[in-house]
Amino acid sequence: MLWPATVVGATAGLALASIPGALLGILLGQVVDRRMALESWADLRGRLKGARPAGVSDQDLLFVLLGRLAKSDGQVLEVHIQQARAEMQRLQLTDGEQRRAIEAFTRGKNGQDGLRVPLRRLRSQAAVADEVLRACWRMAWADGRATSTERELIVLWGKWLGRGHDTVAALGAEFEPRKTTSVSSTVSYEQALRVLNVAHGSDVQAIKNAYRRLLSRHHPDKLVGAGASAAKVREATEKTRELHSAYAVVREQRGFR
């Protein structure tokens, strides 16, 4: 992350008083960055022009985070979009709220919103912060694996939310698949077709429809708010992983996205 006032302070201090001046400039710049919520040169330019710093509102925050995670490794997959839709269903968003959530998800993919300030505003709401982090972990595990980039982002966001590394990791463990899964990385094409309940000669759209229908039916988010036991949620999570794995095999074999 770029701290513009810190850079300016260090540069000016170095020019005026060599290394001691640069160190003092860094300290002063960090204070300015934090107090003015500056996370980019665009923020600094906006403040100099009298505008409020750019940032995401609390209402849009969750879906901006989910969009950032989905795009963190370069490509947003169908499972990421399905996961975002599942979060909308879990929160029982209205049509208007869903449109706003989609816009926030898209902004998150573009990575233009500053996140430190809105996340820090939730530090005093531990339960809310934990739910935000759980949703982030669900997105990270949506494709069956949480990458190092996704983990680093969630840990950083947890820090801004006032949650320690161990707490963040424990929340993630709730959604981590067991080491032994029902569909392995070496599953055959025929096995994958059976998991998706589609015939060998099914067209691409039929395969996509079957996958989405099964994913909607078995998604664990439907159980989270229904008082289901942890065992039931984990079972649904494993079924969802199985569907993701099978769909990935069929998609690779048939050559479609």
C-alpha positions as CSV (number, residue, x, y, z in Angstrom):
1,M,0.0,0.0,0.0
2,L,1.2,3.5,-0.8
3,W,1.3,6.1,1.9
4,P,1.6,9.4,0.0
5,A,2.3,11.8,2.8
6,T,4.9,9.4,4.2
7,V,6.7,9.4,0.8
8,V,6.5,13.2,0.5
9,G,7.8,13.6,4.1
10,A,10.7,11.3,3.5
11,T,11.7,12.9,0.3
12,A,11.5,16.5,1.6
13,G,13.3,15.5,4.8
14,L,16.1,13.8,2.9
15,A,16.5,16.9,0.7
16,L,16.6,19.3,3.7
17,A,18.5,17.4,6.3
18,S,19.8,14.1,4.9
19,I,19.0,10.9,6.7
20,P,17.8,12.4,10.0
21,G,15.5,14.6,8.1
22,A,14.1,11.7,6.1
23,L,13.4,9.7,9.3
24,L,11.6,12.7,10.8
25,G,9.7,13.2,7.6
26,I,8.6,9.5,7.6
27,L,7.2,9.9,11.1
28,L,5.3,13.0,10.4
29,G,4.1,11.6,7.1
30,Q,2.7,8.5,8.8
31,V,0.7,10.7,11.2
32,V,-0.7,12.7,8.3
33,D,-1.6,9.6,6.3
34,R,-3.4,8.0,9.2
35,R,-5.3,11.1,10.3
36,M,-6.4,12.0,6.8
37,A,-7.0,8.4,5.7
38,L,-4.7,8.7,2.7
39,E,-4.0,5.4,0.9
40,S,-3.2,6.6,-2.6
41,W,-2.0,9.7,-4.5
42,A,-5.7,10.1,-5.6
43,D,-6.7,10.5,-2.0
44,L,-4.0,13.1,-1.5
45,R,-5.0,15.1,-4.6
46,G,-8.6,14.9,-3.5
47,R,-7.8,16.3,0.0
48,L,-5.7,19.1,-1.5
49,K,-8.7,20.0,-3.6
50,G,-11.0,20.0,-0.6
51,A,-12.8,16.7,-1.4
52,R,-13.4,13.9,1.1
53,P,-11.1,10.9,0.8
54,A,-12.3,8.2,-1.6
55,G,-13.4,5.1,0.3
56,V,-16.0,2.4,0.4
57,S,-19.1,2.9,2.6
58,D,-19.9,0.4,5.4
59,Q,-23.0,-0.8,3.4
60,D,-20.9,-1.8,0.4
61,L,-17.9,-3.0,2.3
62,L,-18.5,-6.7,2.4
63,F,-19.0,-7.1,-1.4
64,V,-16.0,-4.9,-2.2
65,L,-13.9,-7.2,-0.1
66,L,-15.4,-10.3,-1.8
67,G,-14.7,-8.8,-5.2
68,R,-11.1,-8.0,-4.2
69,L,-10.6,-11.6,-3.1
70,A,-12.3,-13.1,-6.2
71,K,-9.9,-11.1,-8.4
72,S,-6.8,-11.5,-6.2
73,D,-5.3,-14.3,-8.3
74,G,-6.1,-12.7,-11.6
75,Q,-9.3,-14.4,-12.8
76,V,-12.8,-14.3,-11.4
77,L,-14.3,-17.8,-11.7
78,E,-17.9,-18.9,-11.9
79,V,-17.7,-20.3,-8.4
80,H,-16.7,-16.8,-7.1
81,I,-19.8,-15.3,-8.7
82,Q,-21.9,-18.0,-7.3
83,Q,-20.5,-17.4,-3.8
84,A,-21.3,-13.7,-4.1
85,R,-24.8,-14.6,-5.0
86,A,-25.0,-17.0,-2.0
87,E,-24.0,-14.1,0.3
88,M,-26.7,-11.9,-1.1
89,Q,-29.2,-14.7,-0.4
90,R,-27.9,-15.3,3.0
91,L,-28.3,-11.6,3.8
92,Q,-31.8,-11.6,2.2
93,L,-31.0,-8.5,0.1
94,T,-33.7,-6.7,-1.8
95,D,-33.5,-6.3,-5.6
96,G,-32.1,-2.8,-5.1
97,E,-29.6,-3.9,-2.5
98,Q,-28.5,-6.7,-4.8
99,R,-27.8,-4.3,-7.6
100,R,-25.7,-2.2,-5.2
101,A,-23.9,-5.3,-4.0
102,I,-23.1,-6.2,-7.6
103,E,-21.7,-2.8,-8.2
104,A,-19.6,-3.0,-5.0
105,F,-18.3,-6.5,-6.0
106,T,-17.3,-5.0,-9.4
107,R,-15.5,-2.1,-7.7
108,G,-13.7,-4.6,-5.5
109,K,-12.5,-6.5,-8.6
110,N,-11.0,-3.2,-9.9
111,G,-9.3,-2.5,-6.6
112,Q,-9.9,1.2,-6.5
113,D,-11.5,1.5,-3.0
114,G,-9.4,2.2,0.1
115,L,-10.3,-0.4,2.7
116,R,-8.3,0.4,5.9
117,V,-10.5,3.2,7.1
118,P,-13.9,1.5,6.7
119,L,-12.6,-1.7,8.2
120,R,-11.2,0.2,11.2
121,R,-14.6,1.7,11.8
122,L,-15.8,-1.9,12.7
123,R,-13.1,-2.6,15.3
124,S,-15.5,-2.0,18.1
125,Q,-18.0,-4.4,16.7
126,A,-16.3,-7.8,17.2
127,A,-19.3,-9.9,16.1
128,V,-19.8,-7.9,12.9
129,A,-16.0,-8.1,12.2
130,D,-16.0,-11.9,12.6
131,E,-19.0,-12.3,10.2
132,V,-17.2,-10.1,7.6
133,L,-14.1,-12.3,8.0
134,R,-16.2,-15.5,7.7
135,A,-17.7,-14.3,4.5
136,C,-14.2,-13.6,3.2
137,W,-13.1,-17.1,4.1
138,R,-16.1,-18.5,2.3
139,M,-15.1,-16.7,-0.8
140,A,-11.5,-17.7,-0.5
141,W,-12.4,-21.4,-0.2
142,A,-15.1,-21.2,-2.9
143,D,-12.9,-22.8,-5.5
144,G,-11.6,-25.4,-3.1
145,R,-8.3,-23.7,-2.2
146,A,-7.4,-20.6,-0.3
147,T,-4.2,-19.2,-2.0
148,S,-1.4,-17.4,-0.2
149,T,-2.6,-14.1,-1.7
150,E,-6.1,-14.6,-0.4
151,R,-4.8,-15.6,3.1
152,E,-2.6,-12.6,3.3
153,L,-5.4,-10.2,2.4
154,I,-7.8,-11.7,4.9
155,V,-5.1,-11.6,7.7
156,L,-4.4,-7.9,6.8
157,W,-8.1,-7.1,6.9
158,G,-8.4,-8.9,10.2
159,K,-5.6,-6.7,11.6
160,W,-7.5,-3.6,10.5
161,L,-10.6,-5.0,12.1
162,G,-8.7,-5.5,15.4
163,R,-8.7,-9.3,15.1
164,G,-5.4,-11.2,15.8
165,H,-3.8,-13.6,13.5
166,D,-4.9,-16.7,15.5
167,T,-8.5,-15.5,15.6
168,V,-8.5,-14.9,11.8
169,A,-7.0,-18.3,11.2
170,A,-9.5,-20.0,13.5
171,L,-12.4,-18.4,11.6
172,G,-10.9,-19.7,8.3
173,A,-10.6,-23.2,9.7
174,E,-14.4,-23.4,9.9
175,F,-14.5,-23.5,6.1
176,E,-11.4,-25.4,5.3
177,P,-12.1,-28.8,3.6
178,R,-11.0,-31.9,5.2
179,K,-7.8,-33.5,3.9
180,T,-9.7,-36.4,2.5
181,T,-12.3,-35.2,0.0
182,S,-14.9,-37.2,-2.0
183,V,-13.5,-36.0,-5.3
184,S,-9.8,-35.9,-5.7
185,S,-7.7,-33.9,-8.1
186,T,-7.3,-37.1,-10.2
187,V,-11.1,-37.7,-10.5
188,S,-12.0,-39.2,-13.9
189,Y,-14.2,-37.4,-16.4
190,E,-16.9,-40.1,-16.0
191,Q,-16.9,-39.7,-12.2
192,A,-17.3,-36.0,-12.6
193,L,-20.3,-36.4,-15.0
194,R,-21.9,-38.7,-12.4
195,V,-21.4,-36.1,-9.6
196,L,-23.0,-33.4,-11.8
197,N,-25.8,-35.9,-12.8
198,V,-25.3,-35.1,-16.5
199,A,-25.0,-37.5,-19.5
200,H,-21.8,-38.0,-21.5
201,G,-23.2,-36.2,-24.5
202,S,-24.8,-33.2,-22.6
203,D,-24.2,-29.8,-24.2
204,V,-22.3,-27.1,-22.4
205,Q,-25.3,-25.1,-21.3
206,A,-26.9,-28.2,-19.8
207,I,-23.7,-28.9,-17.8
208,K,-23.6,-25.3,-16.6
209,N,-27.3,-25.4,-15.6
210,A,-26.8,-28.7,-13.7
211,Y,-23.8,-27.4,-11.8
212,R,-25.6,-24.2,-10.8
213,R,-28.7,-26.0,-9.7
214,L,-26.8,-28.5,-7.5
215,L,-24.6,-25.7,-6.1
216,S,-27.6,-23.7,-5.1
217,R,-29.3,-26.8,-3.5
218,H,-26.3,-27.9,-1.5
219,H,-24.5,-24.6,-0.6
220,P,-23.7,-24.5,3.1
221,D,-24.7,-20.8,3.4
222,K,-28.3,-22.0,3.4
223,L,-27.6,-23.8,6.6
224,V,-25.6,-21.2,8.4
225,G,-28.6,-19.0,9.3
226,A,-31.0,-22.0,9.8
227,G,-29.5,-23.3,13.0
228,A,-28.0,-26.4,11.4
229,S,-25.3,-28.2,13.3
230,A,-21.6,-27.8,12.6
231,A,-21.5,-31.3,11.2
232,K,-24.3,-30.5,8.7
233,V,-22.6,-27.3,7.6
234,R,-19.3,-29.2,7.1
235,E,-21.1,-31.9,5.2
236,A,-22.7,-29.3,2.9
237,T,-19.3,-27.7,2.5
238,E,-17.7,-31.0,1.4
239,K,-20.5,-31.5,-1.1
240,T,-19.9,-28.1,-2.5
241,R,-16.2,-28.8,-2.9
242,E,-17.1,-32.0,-4.7
243,L,-19.3,-30.1,-7.1
244,H,-16.5,-27.5,-7.7
245,S,-14.0,-30.3,-8.4
246,A,-16.2,-32.2,-10.7
247,Y,-17.2,-29.1,-12.7
248,A,-13.5,-28.2,-13.1
249,V,-12.7,-31.6,-14.5
250,V,-15.6,-31.5,-17.0
251,R,-14.9,-27.9,-18.0
252,E,-11.2,-28.7,-18.7
253,Q,-12.2,-31.9,-20.6
254,R,-14.8,-30.1,-22.8
255,G,-12.8,-26.9,-23.2
256,F,-15.2,-24.2,-21.9
257,R,-15.2,-21.6,-19.2
